[in-house]
Protein backbone atom coordinates (compact mmCIF):
# COMPACT_ATOMS: atom_id res chain seq x y z
CA UNK A 1 0.00 0.00 0.00
CA UNK A 2 1.29 3.42 -0.97
CA UNK A 3 0.96 6.41 1.30
CA UNK A 4 -0.06 9.63 -0.49
CA UNK A 5 0.44 13.08 0.89
CA UNK A 6 -2.62 15.18 0.20
CA UNK A 7 -2.33 18.90 -0.41
CA UNK A 8 -5.32 21.26 -0.32
CA UNK A 9 -6.24 22.91 -3.58
CA UNK A 10 -5.39 26.60 -3.82
CA UNK A 11 -8.21 29.14 -3.49
CA UNK A 12 -9.15 30.87 -6.70
CA UNK A 13 -8.68 34.61 -6.68
CA UNK A 14 -10.91 35.34 -9.68
CA UNK A 15 -13.36 33.61 -11.95
CA UNK A 16 -14.87 30.81 -9.89
CA UNK A 17 -17.86 32.13 -7.92
CA UNK A 18 -17.85 29.33 -5.36
CA UNK A 19 -14.36 29.95 -4.02
CA UNK A 20 -13.52 33.49 -5.06
CA UNK A 21 -13.05 35.86 -2.16
CA UNK A 22 -16.25 37.57 -1.05
CA UNK A 23 -16.60 41.21 -1.97
CA UNK A 24 -19.08 42.98 0.27
CA UNK A 25 -19.56 45.94 -2.07
CA UNK A 26 -20.25 44.30 -5.42
CA UNK A 27 -20.87 46.74 -8.20
CA UNK A 28 -23.79 46.36 -10.61
CA UNK A 29 -22.86 44.39 -13.69
CA UNK A 30 -20.16 42.44 -11.87
CA UNK A 31 -22.10 39.18 -11.99
CA UNK A 32 -24.36 39.99 -9.05
CA UNK A 33 -28.04 39.41 -9.73
CA UNK A 34 -30.17 42.54 -10.00
CA UNK A 35 -32.48 43.14 -7.05
CA UNK A 36 -35.93 41.71 -7.69
CA UNK A 37 -38.76 44.15 -8.27
CA UNK A 38 -41.58 43.33 -5.85
CA UNK A 39 -44.80 42.17 -7.46
CA UNK A 40 -47.68 44.61 -7.21
CA UNK A 41 -50.11 43.79 -4.42
CA UNK A 42 -53.74 44.49 -3.66
CA UNK A 43 -55.61 44.11 -0.37
CA UNK A 44 -59.05 42.51 -0.29
CA UNK A 45 -61.43 42.59 2.66
CA UNK A 46 -62.95 39.14 3.17
CA UNK A 47 -65.90 38.36 5.45
CA UNK A 48 -66.85 35.01 6.93
CA UNK A 49 -63.51 33.44 7.82
CA UNK A 50 -63.35 32.18 11.40
CA UNK A 51 -60.22 30.02 11.64
CA UNK A 52 -56.94 28.94 10.06
CA UNK A 53 -58.75 26.35 7.94
CA UNK A 54 -60.88 29.12 6.41
CA UNK A 55 -57.75 31.17 5.69
CA UNK A 56 -56.16 28.10 4.10
CA UNK A 57 -59.15 27.58 1.79
CA UNK A 58 -59.02 31.19 0.64
CA UNK A 59 -55.24 31.05 0.23
CA UNK A 60 -55.45 27.86 -1.84
CA UNK A 61 -58.22 29.26 -4.05
CA UNK A 62 -56.33 32.48 -4.77
CA UNK A 63 -52.92 30.81 -5.18
CA UNK A 64 -54.38 28.64 -7.97
CA UNK A 65 -55.04 31.74 -10.09
CA UNK A 66 -52.68 32.60 -12.92
CA UNK A 67 -50.42 35.54 -12.07
CA UNK A 68 -50.58 35.19 -8.26
CA UNK A 69 -47.11 35.17 -6.67
CA UNK A 70 -48.03 35.41 -2.96
CA UNK A 71 -51.06 35.46 -0.65
CA UNK A 72 -51.05 36.66 2.95
CA UNK A 73 -54.14 36.48 5.17
CA UNK A 74 -54.48 38.66 8.27
CA UNK A 75 -57.25 36.63 9.93
CA UNK A 76 -59.83 38.40 12.08
CA UNK A 77 -62.05 35.52 13.28
CA UNK A 78 -65.69 36.38 12.71
CA UNK A 79 -64.82 39.84 11.35
CA UNK A 80 -63.40 41.27 8.16
CA UNK A 81 -59.99 39.82 7.35
CA UNK A 82 -57.39 41.47 5.13
CA UNK A 83 -56.11 39.30 2.29
CA UNK A 84 -53.05 40.69 0.52
CA UNK A 85 -52.53 39.25 -2.96
CA UNK A 86 -49.28 39.88 -4.85
CA UNK A 87 -48.99 39.44 -8.58
CA UNK A 88 -50.88 40.29 -11.72
CA UNK A 89 -54.16 38.43 -11.20
CA UNK A 90 -57.28 40.40 -12.13
CA UNK A 91 -59.25 41.68 -9.13
CA UNK A 92 -62.43 40.12 -10.52
CA UNK A 93 -60.72 36.71 -10.67
CA UNK A 94 -59.54 37.03 -7.05
CA UNK A 95 -63.02 38.01 -5.88
CA UNK A 96 -64.56 35.09 -7.79
CA UNK A 97 -62.05 32.65 -6.23
CA UNK A 98 -62.89 33.94 -2.73
CA UNK A 99 -66.61 33.54 -3.40
CA UNK A 100 -66.13 30.03 -4.84
CA UNK A 101 -64.30 29.13 -1.60
CA UNK A 102 -67.47 30.15 0.28
CA UNK A 103 -66.65 33.65 1.53
CA UNK A 104 -67.61 37.17 0.56
CA UNK A 105 -65.42 40.09 -0.40
CA UNK A 106 -66.00 43.61 0.76
CA UNK A 107 -64.64 46.73 -0.92
CA UNK A 108 -61.02 46.39 -2.08
CA UNK A 109 -58.32 48.98 -1.56
N, C-alpha and C positions, 0 to 999 in steps of 0.2 A: 504494500500500500504506500502511495506517495503522499507526502504532506505538502499541501499548497499554502502559500502565504497569500492571504486575501488583502487587497488594497481597496479602500473606498474610491468610488468614482469621483472625479473633480466636479465641483458645482459649476454650472454654466453661468457665464456673466451676461450673456445676451442671447436672444433668440428663443430658447425654450421657456414657455410660460410656467411650466410646473416647477422649475428649479432656479429660475432667474431671481435675483434679489428683488424683494418687494420695494416698490416706490410709492410712498404714501401720497405724493402729489402728482398723479398721472395727468398728463395733459390730453385734451381731446384729440382724437385721431391717432393716439399712440397704441391702439389695440384695445383700449378699454371700451366696454359697451356703453352706448349712450343711455342716459337715464330714461326710464320708461315714462311715457306720458300717461297719467292716470285716466282711466276710462270715465266718461261723463256719468254722473249718477243722478237719480231722481228719487224723492221720498214719497211713498204712498202711505196713506192712513188707512189701516185695515181694522174693521170691527168684527168681533165675534170670536177671536182667539182667546183661549183660556189657559193654555198650558204649552209645554215644550213640544208635545206631539202636534198640536195645532200649528205652531211655528214651523215645525219640520215639514208638514204637508204643504204649507204655503211656499217655503223655501224650495222644496222639490218641484212644485208646479212651475215656479218662476225660473228656476235654474234650467229646466228643460227647454225654455224658449231660445230661439236663435238670437245671438247677439248679447246674451247675458253673460257677464264675466264674474259677477259677485253679487250675493244677496246677504243682507244683514237685517235681522229682525230684532227690534227693541220691544220685547213683549210687555204689554200692560194687561195682565189677566182680567178679563171681563170689561176692559175699556178699549180705547183706540190705540192700537200699536203702530209704531213707525216701522215701515219696511223700506230699507234703502237698497235700490237696485242699480248696479253699475253696468254699463255697457250700452249698446245701441238698440235694444229692444224697443218697439213701439209702445207707448203708454197704453194704448187700447189693448194690445196683446197681453201686457202685464195685468191689467184690470180683469180681462177675461180669464186668465189663468187663476187669479185669486178667487174669482166667482165660481169657477169650475171646481176648485178645492173646497168650496162650501162657505166662503166668507164674503163679506161685502167691503167695498172700498169707498172711502170718503173722498173728499176733495184732495187732489194731489198738490204738492208744492215743489 
